[in-house]
Structure formats: structure tokens, C-alpha cells
Amino acid sequence: MAPLVRPAAEADLDAVAAIYAHEVAHGYATFDVEPPPRERWSAKLASAHEGDHFLVAVVDAEVVGFAYSGPFRDRGAYHHTREVTVYLAAAATGRGVGRLLYDDLLARLAAAGMRTALACIALPNDASEGLHRACGFERQGVLREVGRKHGRWIDVVWWQKMLASD
């Protein structure tokens, strides 16, 4: 069955938290070192900013991935710039789910009048860089050794997609 992408609901938050907690414990895609409290996910769900979206991908009633947009920085001039991210359950990787989530999320951002989407990727991550490239993002630059997790220093790379132009 093809994944269904839809806005997240309160009932999805435990599955979202489980996907994220797995990445916290075993991966480098997030620099969190402890799983966040459920309130973090509830706050994303409750955001009223027109550029904030929280989506899930569902297969057979099971959440297999999620994506969201949120503030890049908390200063007013960044209002039309959103940071975006996508996370998938291990079984959903390499099946086009990330692309489905991003296509929907980016369309929502453009429709809401957002100007640019930014994504920060821990390196190395060829799959994530390939996804962002396929979705029209452009690689902007690497910040070296800005995080330390699982006993190693981690570089990050910023990717940018222009959503609208004047």
C-alpha cells in the first residue's frame, strides 16, 4: 500500500516520538542526546504560524515517518524562512516516503507565502543529501565539528530551497 501523507494529529505523537527516540539513541541526524518530552511534539502540533506544518506518512494505519517545518531563528526578519526536517522509521527508508513528505511539506510552505526552506544535515549522510538535492535544495556550506555524539565529532551541511521570488 502506498503511504498516505497527512497533517499530524495528537494520536500520532507516540509513534512520532518513537521514530525520533530511535534516531536519538542510534543515529546522528539529531543532536539531541535524550528523547524530548511529549510536550515538544504537542507544541509543534499546536503552532499557529502559517509556515509551521507537521505531517506524517502512514501505511496501513502505522506512522512510518514525519516531517515538519519550524522557525529558523526567533527574530522577526526570519518570519518567511523555515527550517525543515524529515525522519523515517528504519523500515521506511529507501522507499520514497521522505520524498512524499517533503513534496507535501514544501508545497504547503510555498502556499503559505514562505520564502525559503533550510535543512541542516549531519555528515556523512549521502541518502539525506540525495533527498534534498532531488527536492530542489542547493548545498550551501559545511560547518565542521559542531556537534559531538556517540563518541565522535560531527560536521553539518546546510541546504536551501527557494520557495518564492519577488
C-alpha positions in Angstrom: 0.0 0.0 0.0 1.3 3.5 -0.9 1.9 5.8 2.0 -0.6 8.5 2.8 0.7 11.9 3.9 -1.5 14.0 6.1 -1.3 16.5 8.9 -0.2 15.0 12.2 -2.8 14.5 14.9 -2.5 14.0 18.7 -3.0 10.3 18.2 0.2 10.2 16.1 2.6 11.7 18.7 3.6 8.4 20.4 4.7 6.9 17.0 6.5 10.2 16.1 8.3 10.1 19.4 9.3 6.5 19.0 10.8 7.2 15.5 12.7 10.2 16.9 13.8 8.4 20.0 15.4 5.6 17.9 17.4 8.3 16.0 18.4 9.9 19.2 19.7 6.6 20.6 21.3 5.2 17.5 21.9 7.9 14.9 23.4 11.3 14.1 20.6 13.0 12.3 19.6 14.8 15.5 21.9 16.3 18.0 19.5 15.6 20.8 21.1 13.1 23.2 17.9 12.4 25.2 14.5 11.9 23.7 12.5 15.1 24.2 9.3 15.1 26.2 5.9 14.6 24.5 5.3 18.4 25.0 7.8 19.2 22.2 5.7 17.3 19.7 2.4 18.7 21.1 3.9 22.2 20.7 4.7 21.6 17.0 1.2 20.3 16.5 -0.3 23.4 18.2 1.8 26.1 16.4 -0.3 28.8 14.7 2.5 30.2 12.5 1.4 29.9 8.9 4.8 28.5 8.0 4.7 25.7 10.6 3.5 22.4 9.4 3.7 18.9 10.9 3.0 15.9 8.6 3.0 12.2 9.0 3.3 9.4 6.5 1.0 6.4 7.3 1.0 2.9 5.8 -1.8 0.5 7.0 -2.6 2.9 9.9 1.0 2.9 11.1 3.1 6.1 11.2 6.3 5.4 9.2 7.7 8.9 9.0 7.1 12.5 9.7 8.3 15.9 8.5 7.8 19.4 9.9 8.8 23.0 9.4 9.5 25.5 12.1 11.3 28.7 12.8 14.9 29.1 11.6 15.6 31.8 14.2 13.3 33.6 16.6 13.9 37.1 15.2 11.2 38.9 13.2 13.2 39.3 10.0 13.3 35.5 9.6 9.5 35.2 9.6 9.4 33.8 6.0 12.3 31.4 6.4 11.5 27.9 7.8 13.8 25.1 8.9 12.5 21.7 7.7 13.3 18.1 8.6 12.1 14.6 7.9 12.5 11.4 9.9 11.6 7.9 8.9 11.2 4.6 10.6 14.0 2.3 9.7 11.7 0.1 7.6 10.5 3.1 5.5 13.9 4.2 4.3 14.7 4.0 0.6 11.0 3.6 -0.4 10.2 7.2 -1.4 8.5 8.1 1.8 10.9 11.0 2.5 10.2 12.4 -0.9 6.4 12.2 -0.4 6.7 14.0 2.9 8.9 16.7 1.6 6.9 17.3 -1.6 3.8 17.9 0.5 5.6 20.0 3.1 7.3 22.2 0.6 4.1 22.8 -1.3 2.4 23.9 2.0 5.2 26.3 2.7 5.0 27.8 -0.7 1.3 28.2 -0.5 1.7 29.9 2.9 3.9 32.5 1.4 7.2 31.3 2.9 10.3 32.4 1.0 12.9 29.8 1.8 13.4 26.4 3.4 16.6 25.4 5.1 17.7 22.0 6.2 20.7 21.0 8.3 22.2 17.6 7.7 24.8 15.8 9.9 27.6 14.3 7.8 28.1 11.9 6.3 24.6 11.2 5.1 24.5 10.5 1.3 20.8 9.5 1.4 19.7 12.7 3.0 21.8 14.8 0.8 20.4 13.0 -2.2 16.8 13.5 -1.0 17.4 17.3 -0.6 19.1 17.5 -4.0 16.1 15.7 -5.6 13.7 18.1 -3.9 15.4 21.1 -5.3 17.6 22.2 -2.4 21.1 23.6 -3.0 24.0 22.8 -0.8 25.2 26.0 0.9 28.1 25.1 3.2 29.7 22.9 5.8 30.2 23.7 9.5 33.0 21.5 10.8 32.8 19.6 14.1 29.9 21.5 15.6 28.4 18.5 17.4 29.7 15.6 19.4 27.6 12.4 19.7 28.3 8.7 20.1 32.0 9.4 20.7 32.7 11.4 17.5 32.8 15.0 16.2 30.1 15.7 13.6 30.1 18.1 10.7 26.8 19.6 9.4 25.9 20.9 6.0 23.2 23.5 5.3 20.9 23.1 2.3 18.5 25.8 1.0 15.5 25.8 -1.3 14.0 29.0 -2.5 10.2 28.7 -2.4 9.1 32.1 -3.8 10.6 35.1 -5.5 9.5 38.7 -5.8 
